[in-house]
């Protein structure tokens, strides 16, 4: 019988457990996590009729692997799609509607882009020169910032594209790897000779542009999905051990010995799903040095609850992102009660502001009260809010957003090849490697489980 250990009981580890045991009786799987709860970054807080996400808020519905998993474990009826509305960018000291016909800030239609007030006429003309430029030759990698500056200019990048991307990757746009994150844009440029031409030619048809929410949640929060996923894995014979710290992984002739809370356990295969900065606890290997220096951005969320009468907000939208040209501590704000009807009691307004940019130290240096004051000061510039919040919750997620710098994918590919050769049966997976979204973590877990089961 094959014995597999999984380190980390977040969404990646629990998904790997489920896929390993769901159709296989000839396997023993143990999941270990030093924390006293499963879920990792996923953390739902429920109180007084509110369902509040303190970590990730939702997932992209077009990435179907997570929806399929939810359906398999009996949670199809719990899925909730977000409400829709106009998207906004705070730029030029005001809220601006994101022009229709854009994809992550990149124009796919000319007329709406020409009409927008976010970008000056000089910026629009600079972007228009993309139609005349020839694509650069294919290269191994380049920063997202460099690619879009060369194609569309500084203003479109800084006022439209960067605000929409920063919340996903939390990395300095001029260091963020294009080929690790958005190779699609380079492919369009190469195929059509111009980025804008490529986006226009491959934009969705009008029949496929039905206005529906792009994100899914669960009516009792993402934690309910985590809890059910853990339960499903255990029902199928897997074991999840909380408050269980893995202090060592030792290679031997029979596989690997894990030291857990001071006791040794033998396994054939090991899946490591923790953040990358923990690898040095288990692997004293120069070939993994990249992970010792790979940065991760620290962010915080500030949840504020109000009575509806305190917040003047009749805007048809679910929130806004902030241009990097604005002097604010916050990078975005979700009007949560508008985006997720299940999140708040009737008559209440729930706001969720995001704090933390690459290179700043607010999350590490400021107290909770100071972070709340900074967020409220910024919101008061943008919205009209009367009086104090009924309650606030500050959640710090230190070093939680791994930075995919230029060359990241090539380095990760080489590390995985090295691990296959030198540590056969050990799999390093999770958000630090190829993708940061929840469905991406589920997909990686499924792929890894299939590799193990195929041996």
C-alpha positions, 0 to 999 in steps of 0.5 A: 500500500502506498503511503503519501504525506501532504504538508499543508491543509490549505486548499491545495493540500486538501484537494490533493488528499481528495483526488488521491483517495476518491477512487483508490483504496490502495493508498494511505494519505496523511495531511499535516498542518501546524495550525489549529484550523484547515484552510490556510489563507482561506478564512471566513468570519461569520457574525451578526448575520454577516459572512465576511471573507478575511482572506481570498474572496472568491474564484473565477467561474471560468476556471471550472475545476473548482466548480466541478470539485464543489459539485463532486463533494455536494456543494453545487447548491451552495454556489453563489455568483456575484452581482454585476455592475460598472467597474471603476478606477480611482484616477485623477482624484475621482472615480472613473468608469472602466471603459467597456471593451477592455480586458484587464485594462487593454482596449479591445474596442477603439470607440470606448477607449477614445471616450474615456477620461481616465487617459489623456489625449496624449496617452491615447495617441501614444497607445494608438501608435501600437497599431503601427509598431512591429512586434519585438521578436519572441523572447524568454521573458520580460516584465509586464511593465516593459511589455505594456509600456512599449506597446501602449505607453506609461499612462495606459499602463499606470492608470488602467492596466496596473490597478487591475493586475496588482490585486491579483499578483501584488508584484511591482509591475516592472518586475512581474513576469509576463510569461508567468502571468499573461503570455496571452498578450504576447501571443496576440501581439505576435499573431496579429502584429499589434496588441490592439489588433490582436485584442480586437480580433479575438474579443468575445462576440456580442452573443457571448458577452451576456452580463453575468458575474464572473466570480463564484462564492459559497453562501456560507463562505469559502470556509464552508467549502474547505470544511466540506472538502476536508470532510470528504477526504476523511470520509474516503479514508484520508486523515487530516492532522492539525496542530501537527508541525513537520520539523524534518523530511529525511530521504532514505532507501524506502522513501522519506521519514517525516518528523511530526511533533517529535515523532517519526513517520515513514512515507513513499511520497510527499507533497509540500503545499506550504509557502515557499519560504518554509522549504528551508526548514526541510531542504538544505540544498543550494539548488533550492536557493531561489526560494530563500530569496523569492519575495512575497508581498504583505497585504492587509484587508480592512473590513468596515460595517455600517448602517446603510444610512451612513454610506451614500453610495447609489453607484451601479458597481461593486467596487473600485481599484486605485491607480498607482498614480494616486497617493493612497494607502489603499489599493482597492475597495470592494462594496461587499454588500453590493457584490455579494448579497449573502454577505450582509444583513438587510440594511447594512453596508459592508466595505472591504479595503485592501492595503499593501503595495510591493515595497511598502511596510504599512502592514508590518509597521502600523497598528490595526488602529492606524491601518483603519485610520489610513483606509478610512482617510482614503475612503473619505476622499472617494466616498461619502461616509458618515460616522464611525463603523459599527465594527472593523476587522483588520487581517494581516497576510504577511508575505502572502502574495508570492512575487513572480519576477522575470524569469520565474517560470524558467527557474521553477521548471528547472527546480521541478526537474531537479526535484524529480531527479534528486528527490523522487516522490517529493512534489513542491506545489502551491501558489509559489510556483505557477499560479496563485488563484484558488482554481489553479491550486486545485488543478495543480493538486489534481495533476499531482495526485494523478502523477502519483496514482499513475506510478 
